[in-house]
Amino acid sequence: MSTNFVTVKYALQGFDPDTFSLVWTSAAAIYAFAIALVDKESREQILPKGSMKAILAIGAFTAVGMIFAWKGLSTLDTAFASFLWRSFPAVTIISGVLILKERLSRKESVAMAIMLLGGLWSVVGRWEIVGTGVTWTALAVLAAVGQLLIAKSYVHKVHPNILVAYRVGIGSILIAFWVFGTGVANFAVESRYWCVTLLGAFLGPCASFLFTFRAYRYWTLSQSSTVLTAQPLFVLPMAYVFLGTFPTPRELVSGCVILLGAFWLAFIELTETIKEHR
């Protein structure tokens, strides 16, 4: 998933966010359905009739989340956007507590409060500059949490390959309605942006979710989400090497505060997991 922030940011130098979302999800759908059809176990579930309502919901959340996420990233620094996405595990954990009846300890609440303070510090006095991007990103996080909650509930009924294929397949169809309906489609961009987009579509929305949904068969939603905590540590050097970008001092400090809370949250989850297996 860490590659998303670099490949997408680069591709958005050529594509507009809406058209990019369409190309990105369509390419990912082709990759994912190819993998699902090649694998014998998932091929037998290619039409999961009893779970289609849930799969349609995953696709809808995906479509909305993609458009919001890339609109946000188009206006924010790459690494800073990655720091903001660290609220994703926290929101996922809270959702898991409210919907899936998972537990939330006092220590986890404190860690989330630290993350919230970091997020608030990043935007105080700078809302005119980063407010739009932060808002889009926050909406994208909520949409992403929605799809993962559904995926967690159905991953033992439907093969992960099938969930990923329909996730981006349905998402691409809905995005296509939006892009062509609003008349914003513009595919006339240089070939280098197409190449990066097609590569990134395999790494991000296809491969990363094939791994993520498989993890849900072994771990709770909370435990799986905390693994994403280290993402900014990968994004920072990649953004600097491939894009030549680096967050401002304030973005870096507030991002580190968010990361501190996220790492503490991950440590708490790891400690609880070790206790459960003793």
N, C-alpha and C positions, 0 to 999 in steps of 0.2 A: 504493500500500500504506500510505502514511503516514496516510491518512484512517481506516484501520481502528481505530487506537488511540483516536481521538476518537469516531467514530460508535458503536463497540462499547461503549466505556466509558459513553457516554450511555445507550445502549439497555439496558445491564445494570442501570440504575437501576430499570427496570421489569420486564424479563425475568430469569428465573433462567438461569445459563450454559447448561444443557442444552437448555432450550426455545429459547433464543436461537439456539443452534447449529443447531437444526433449521430454524427460520424463515430464518435467514441463508443456509444452504446450499441450501435448497429454492428460495428466491427467485433465488439466483445461478444455479441449474440452469435455471430457466425462461428467464432472460436469455441464458445461454450457448447453450442449444439453439436459441433463436430466432435468434441471430446465426449459428450454424452452419448452420441451414436456409436462411437468406436468402442466404448466400454460396455461390455455385455450386460453387467448388472444394472447399469443405469438405463441402457437401451430398452430393457423390459418394462421400465416405468415411464416411458416417454410421454404417455398420456395419463397423468395422475388424476383421474376423474374425481375422486373423492376429496381432493385438496385444491381444486381449481380456484375456489373463492379466495383462499388464503394466498395462493400464488398470484392471482390478479392484484391483490392488495400489495404484495411485495413489489410487483412491477410498477404499480402506481406510485408508491413511496420512492422507488428508484428514480422514476422519471422526474418527480418534483425535486428530489434531493440532488440529482445531477445538475439540473439547471441552476438551482440556488447555489450549489457549491462552487461551480465554475464562474458564476457571476461574482461571487465573493472573492475568489482567488484572482480574478482579473484586475481587481482594484487594490489588492493587498500584497505585501511582501511575502514571498514564498514561505520562508521559515516562520514568520509571524502567523501566517494562516495555519501552519502546522501546529504551532503552540495553541492557538485557539481551538483546534480540533481535539486537544487533549481533554476538553470538557466532555468529549464523546463518551469515554469510559464512565465518567461520573454520572452523566445523564442516563446511560445504559443501566448502571447499577441502581439508580433511583427507580427507573422504570421496572427493573427486575423485582425490586422490593414491592412496588405498588401492584404490579400485574401478576408476576410469577410467584409472589410471596417469598422471595429470597430475603435473607437477613441483612440488616444495616446496623453496624455497631457505632458506638459513640466516637471511636477513633476514626472511622470512615467519614463521619460527619465533619470532624475537624479538618481532615485532609481535604474534603470538598470545599470547605469554607476558605481554606488557603488558596485553592485554585480559583475560587470566585473573586477573592481579593486581587489576585494577579490579573485576572481578566478586567476588573474594574479599573485598576491602575493603568492598564494599557489604553483605555479609551477616555479617561477623565481629561478634559481640556483639549481633546483631539477629535471629538466626535465628528466635526465637519470634515476631517481628513479621512478617518477610518470608519466612521459610523455606518456608511452604506455597506461596505465590505463585511463588517462585523455582523450586521443584521442578516445579510444573505447567508453568511456562514452559520449563524445560530439556527436559522430556519432549516438549513441543510442538515445540521446535526440532529435536529428533531425528526426529520424525515428518515435519516439513516437509522436512528434508534427504532423507529416504527417498523422498518423492514426487518431488522435483526431480531426484534421481539417475536415476530411471526415466524421467521426462519428457525429460531431456537425451538419454538413449539412444534414445528413440523419436520425437523431434520431427521427424526427417527421414523417418520412415516414415508417421507419422500427422499430419494437419493440426493446427496448434495450436488451432484452434477446436474440433476434436473432442476433443482431449485435455482442454481446459478444461471442456467440456460434460459429459464422462463423469466427470471429476474431482469436480465438485460434485454431479453427478447420483447417482452411486454413493454418494458420501459422505453425501448427504441421506437415502438409503434406509437406510444402516447406522445413521445417527444416529437415524432414526425408530424403528428396532427397539429401540435403547437407551432412548430417551425414553419410548416407550409401554410397553416391557417393564418398566421400573423404576417406572412410574407417576408420574413427576415432571413430566409435561407440564402447563403452565399458560399458556394463551393469553389470559387475562383481564387485559390490561394496557392502559394508556391509548393512544389513537390516536397521540400524538406519538412514542411509542417504536416503534410499528409503522412510521411514516413514516420515521424515521431509520434503522431496520433495513433497510427495503426500498431506500432510497437507498444506504446503505453496502454492501449486498449487491451492487449493480451496480458500485460503484467498487472495492471490495476483492477479493473472491474471483472476480469475473467479469473486469472490465476490466484490472485489474493483471496477472492471469495470462495474459490474451490477449497483452499486451505482453511479459511475461517469457518465455513459451514461444517467441515469435517471436525474441527476442534469442538464444535457444539455437541458432538456425540460423546465427548469425553469429559468436558468441563462445563460448569455453569456459565451463564451469560456474563456474570460479573468477572469470573476468573479469566475467561477468554478476552474480555475487553481490556483488562489491565495489562495484557501483553503489549497492547498498542501504545503504552505509555512512553516507550523509548523512541517512538517514531521521530520526534524532532532531532534527536541525536544523529539520525541518518540523513534527515532532510537538510540540516544546516550545511554539512560539508558538500553534499551533492549540489545544493543550490549555488554555493560559492564556486565550485569547480565548473559546473555546466552552464550556469546562468550569470555568474559573476555578481551575484546579489548577496547582501547581508543585511539583517534587520538593524534598525536604528538602536542606539543605546537604551532608550526607554522600552522599545519593543523587546529587546533582548533581556533586560532585567525583569520586566513583567512576565515574559515568557518563561524565564527561569523560575519565577515564583509559582507559576502554573505547573511547571514541570516538577517542582519540589513537592507540591501537594499530590501530583499524579504518582510520583515515585513512592511517596508515603502510602498512598492508597494501594499501590501494587504490592508493597512490602506487607501491608496488613493482610491482603488477600493470600499472599504466599505463606505467611505465618499460619493463617487459619487452615490452609490446605494441608500443610505439614502436620498440624495437630490432628486433623481428621484421619490421616493415614497412619497415625501411630497406634 
